[in-house]
């Protein structure tokens, strides 16, 4: 009877078994509990995490919320998001503290990830069941530059998830700093008109390797800052919306000119 009730509440579009698991709360909570327990020491014990702006999350609607963020590792970034959202559910503000929040985690969240990344290892496949909306990159595949059209089914996954939940996406689609944003994010914003919450992270590239699953260095200051929801004119063009998003996550050209590497170069001159 419980199984029938759970399946009845699943979205109506066609899904395979793995996709269905992402919408079953007890199984998703189990994945978050396992992943959270393993990753907590790396965020809050071996390194130091500073969280800002969680007060902006308190009054968000239950659905159609899109978090946009810069990207530094494949997994550590989004796992940190999940820790923080779970902590906020337990009324913690700008801190993680003791991770008892993993006993009843916040699961009304999905995250956009490259399909080849999520299929790369056993760990990533397990994490995939925690809410990954896998998409095919239109510009890169298996380490090679490619050019292909956006898959409409990928867009539909994100649209459907926003209709019922919150979604995390990384507009640059790469861990390379100041890489250009991808227009797909702006299309999603224009079409769905979600509440858009910009997030700026730092320090993860110093602490972890590219996957975010192996330490490079301990004792690093990690930071994650949630900004106020953006004020967006949805009638603007896709390019204008994308430019506004890239400014909000501090990855546009004007922020690149204020980066530490740029100041060092000026000093050398």
N, C-alpha and C positions, 0 to 999 in steps of 0.2 A: 504494500500500500504506500509506504514512504517513497519507494523508488518511483512508483507511478506519479506521485505528487511532484517529486523533483523534476521528472522528465516533462511533466505537463507545464511546468513553469519555465522550461528552456525556451530560448528564442526559436521562432518558427522557420528560419531559413535553414537550408540544407547544411548539415555538419557531419563530420566524421566523429569517431569515438573520442579522440584526443580533444577536439574542439568542444565536445559536449562536457567533458570533464572540467573544463575551465569555468563552467557555469554551475557546477555542483558545489555548494558552499562547504560541506564537510571535507571533501577531498582537496579543495583549494586551500582551506585552512590548514590541513595537514601538510601540504607542500610548503606553505609559508612558515609553519612552525619548524619544520626540518631545516629549511634554508636559513631562516632567521637565527636558529640556535647555533648553526655552524659559523655564520658570518658575523654575529654580534661582537665577538672578541676583536676581530680585525678593525671594526669601526670605533669601538668605545673603550677598549682595553689596551691593545697594542698601539693604537693611534688615538688622536684626540679630535672629536667632532664638535663643530660649532654650528648650531642650527638657528636660523633667524626667520621670522615672518610667519610662524605657524598660526598666529592669530588671524591671518587672512583666510585660513581654511575652515574656520568655525561655521561660517554662515553660507557656505557653498551649497548649491542645490544637490540633490541626490543623483542627478544624471546630467549629461551634456556639459561636462567640465573637462577641459583639455589642458594638461600641463605640458608646457614647452620648455625645453632645457638644453643647455650645451651638453656635450658628451665627452667623457675622458676615458672610460673603460667600457668593455662590452656588458659586464654584469654588475660590477660594484655600484655603479651609479643608480641603477634602477632598484637594486636590492636595498640601498639606503633610503630611497623613496618609500619603499614598502615598510621598512622599520619605522620611519617617521609617521606615516599615515596610521599605522597601528598604534603608535604611542599617543597620537592626537585623539584617536578614538577613546583611549583610556584617560582623556583629559589632561595629558601632559602637554606643557607648552615649551617649545624650543629646547627640548632635552629628550633623551632616551631613558636614562636611569636603568633600573633593574628591568630586564625584558619580560616581565610577567604578561605584558600585552600580547605575547605570542600564544598565550593560552586561548585567546579569543580574538584573532587578528581581524583587521579590516580587509575584506575581500572584494569590495565593490570597485575594483580597479583592474585595468588592463594596461599593457604596455606594448608599443609597436617595436618590432625587432626584425632584423633581416633573417629571412628563412634559412640561409646557409649557416648563419651564426648559431641559431637555435638547434640546428641538426648536427652541430659539429662534435658533440661529445655526449656521454651518458648524463653528466651533470646538467648540461644545457637542455637536454631532452626532458629531464625531470622538472627543471625550472619552467620549461615551456608550458607544462600543465598548470602552472600557477597563474596563467592569464596572458600569455604571449599572443599578440596579433601578428603573425608572421607575414611579411611582405617580400616580394621579389624586388631587389634593387634594379632600377632602370639604367644605372650608370656603371655598375660593377658586378662581376660574377666570378667566383673562384679565383680571386686575385687578379683578374684581367678587366681592363676597361671595356665596357660594352655600351651599346645604345639600343634601347628597346622601349616600346610604349608601356605606359602605366597599365597594370592589370586591374580592370574594373572590379574584379572580385576582391582584391586587396582593399580597395577603397570601401567596398560594401561592408567588409568585416569591421572597419573602423567606424563607419556610420552607424552600424547596428549596435556596436558596443557603446558608443556615445549616447545612443537612444535610451540606454538603461543604466549606464555606469559612468565612471571617470576613466580617462585614458591618459597615459604618459607617452609623449613622443619626443624625439630628438630631431629637430628640423634639418640638421646638417647631415644626418645619416652616416656620420663617420666620427672617429675620435680625434681627428686632426683639428687643432684649434684654428679658428677663423676661416674654416672652410665655408664655401657659400651654402646658403640654405636651399632646400629643395622645394620646388613650387607645390608639390603634393600637399604639404602641410597647410599652405595658404588656401588651396582648393578645399580642403577639409573644413577649415575655418569659415570660408565664405559660404559653403553649402549647408553647414550645420548650425552656424551662428552660436557656437558654444561660449561658455564662460572660459576665457583663456587666462591661465595663471602662469606667468613666466618664472623660471627658476634659474639661478646661477650657482654652479658648483665649482669647487677648486680643490686641489690637493690630491685628488684621486690618482692622477697620473704619476705623482711622486711615490705614493704608497704602494700601488699595485702595478702588476704588469698589464699588458693591453687587454687581456681577458677580464681582469679584475678579480681573479681567483687565486693569484699567487702574490705574496709579498715581494716588493722590491726594496722597501725600506720601512722601518718602524719608527714610531714617535712623530709621525707627520701630522700637521694640523689640517684636518679635512673641514671644508665649509660647504654649507648648502643654505641658500637664501631664497625664500619664497617671497615674491613681490606681490603687490596688490593686483587683482584682476585687471586686465587691460581694457581700455576703452577703445573699441574698434568700430569703425564705420564699415559695415559689411557690404555697402554698395561700392566701395573702392575696388580697384583692380587687384588681381591676384598678386601682381608684383609689388604693389603698394603695401598690401597686407603683409607680405613676406618681409619687406624692408622693415616694417614696424616690429615684427616679431624678432628679427635679428638684432635690432637695437635693444629690445627688451631683455634678451638673454645675453647681451653684451658681447656679441660675436660679429658685429658689423665692422666696417673698415675704420670708423672713427674710434672704436674701442681698441682695435689692433694698434693704432698709432700711440695709444697710451700704455701698451704692454711693456713689461719689464725689459724684454729683449730690445725693444725700440729705444728705450731710454739709455740702455748700455751703449747702443750704437751711436747715439747722439753724443754721449760723453766721450767716446773714443775719437770723435771728430774734433 
